Amino acid sequence: MMLKSLRIGGWCIKRYQRIMTSQFCASNNLPKHVKIVEVGPRDGLQNEKEIIPTDVKVGLVDRLSESGLRNIEVTSFVSPKWVPQMSDNKEVLQQIKRYSEISYSALTPNIKGFQAAVGANVTEVAIFGAASETFSKKNINCSIEESLDKFEAVCNEAVAKGIPVRGYVSCVLGCPYEGHISPDAVAKVAKRLKQMGCYEISLGDTIGVGTPGSMEVMLKEVVKSVPVTSLAVHCHDTYGQALANILTAIKVQYVIFINL
């Protein structure tokens, strides 16, 4: 656990550090290692209405690199029509200061995005699906099945080039359109992503409605289909539950990838 080397994330990281320090002291049933994938430069900035200058984004990534993090999701290669904030993806990746021990990744929803990301020298790529049919159609304009077909093409090319692929599953604990999402639906998407070549599957509480109880139920279902060593959680703190949900996952000995 290397949280003491982190100098980012404000009160969330500091609060998380205090909680985890006390829990580690109180229990022998917790993992010795928690892996953090910082997705702020992509997930944190993509919805900002005001376009952020490229040099500011580069400065953010450089400071994150110096903080002790080992995995940073820098940007996404989606159509600038839909996500104009990420239109300078190639420039950001070209201008950041790179460290050999750090993985610099990007979100790539299709072959075109993947090829552009490879041209910008990413270390790995990520694909993103959903456990909610309605969310999938509204977010990426295709059904869950159609999205998985597209992702498989990306995975096949990535595997051929030796580039690791992470998979995201959105709305695992609730959907803004459908409400409750069945843990079985989450497990099915996660299983498909694993089968097509994703080495990690990040399960996202996209709207932050999850609780420790629903987190535990969902994870216990997913591990029937995907090895625990390939799972991660991504928790939004919409209702102040992110830390509790993360701790719940850690208590059942998952390797956790988090961003607050």
Secondary structure as the mmCIF struct_conf table of DSSP 4:
data_model
#
loop_
_struct_conf.conf_type_id
_struct_conf.id
_struct_conf.beg_label_comp_id
_struct_conf.beg_label_asym_id
_struct_conf.beg_label_seq_id
_struct_conf.end_label_comp_id
_struct_conf.end_label_asym_id
_struct_conf.end_label_seq_id
HELX_RH_3T_P HELX_RH_3T_P1 LEU A 3 SER A 5
BEND BEND1 GLY A 9 GLY A 9
HELX_RH_AL_P HELX_RH_AL_P1 GLY A 10 ALA A 26
BEND BEND2 ASN A 28 LEU A 30
BEND BEND3 LYS A 32 LYS A 32
STRN STRN1 GLU A 38 GLU A 38
HELX_RH_PI_P HELX_RH_PI_P1 GLY A 40 GLY A 44
TURN_TY1_P TURN_TY1_P1 LEU A 45 ASN A 47
BEND BEND4 LYS A 49 GLU A 50
HELX_LH_PP_P HELX_LH_PP_P1 ILE A 51 PRO A 53
HELX_RH_AL_P HELX_RH_AL_P2 THR A 54 GLU A 66
TURN_TY1_P TURN_TY1_P2 SER A 67 GLY A 68
BEND BEND5 ARG A 70 ARG A 70
STRN STRN2 ASN A 71 SER A 76
BEND BEND6 VAL A 78 VAL A 78
TURN_TY1_P TURN_TY1_P3 PRO A 80 TRP A 82
HELX_RH_3T_P HELX_RH_3T_P2 PRO A 84 MET A 86
TURN_TY1_P TURN_TY1_P4 SER A 87 ASP A 88
HELX_RH_AL_P HELX_RH_AL_P3 ASN A 89 GLN A 95
BEND BEND7 ILE A 96 ILE A 96
HELX_LH_PP_P HELX_LH_PP_P2 LYS A 97 ARG A 98
TURN_TY1_P TURN_TY1_P5 SER A 100 GLU A 101
BEND BEND8 ILE A 102 ILE A 102
STRN STRN3 SER A 103 LEU A 107
BEND BEND9 ASN A 110 ASN A 110
HELX_RH_AL_P HELX_RH_AL_P4 ILE A 111 GLY A 119
TURN_TY1_P TURN_TY1_P6 ALA A 120 ASN A 121
BEND BEND10 THR A 123 THR A 123
STRN STRN4 GLU A 124 ALA A 130
BEND BEND11 ALA A 131 ALA A 131
HELX_RH_AL_P HELX_RH_AL_P5 GLU A 133 ILE A 140
BEND BEND12 ASN A 141 CYS A 142
HELX_RH_AL_P HELX_RH_AL_P6 ILE A 144 LYS A 161
TURN_TY1_P TURN_TY1_P7 GLY A 162 GLY A 162
STRN STRN5 VAL A 165 SER A 170
BEND BEND13 VAL A 172 LEU A 173
STRN STRN6 CYS A 175 CYS A 175
TURN_TY1_P TURN_TY1_P8 PRO A 176 GLU A 178
STRN STRN7 GLY A 179 GLY A 179
BEND BEND14 HIS A 180 HIS A 180
HELX_RH_AL_P HELX_RH_AL_P7 PRO A 183 GLN A 195
TURN_TY1_P TURN_TY1_P9 MET A 196 GLY A 197
BEND BEND15 TYR A 199 TYR A 199
STRN STRN8 GLU A 200 ASP A 205
TURN_TY1_P TURN_TY1_P10 THR A 206 ILE A 207
BEND BEND16 GLY A 208 GLY A 208
HELX_RH_AL_P HELX_RH_AL_P8 PRO A 212 VAL A 222
TURN_TY1_P TURN_TY1_P11 VAL A 223 SER A 225
BEND BEND17 VAL A 226 VAL A 226
HELX_RH_3T_P HELX_RH_3T_P3 VAL A 228 SER A 230
STRN STRN9 LEU A 231 CYS A 235
TURN_TY1_P TURN_TY1_P12 THR A 238 TYR A 239
BEND BEND18 GLY A 240 GLY A 240
HELX_RH_AL_P HELX_RH_AL_P9 ALA A 242 LYS A 251
TURN_TY1_P TURN_TY1_P13 VAL A 252 GLN A 253
#
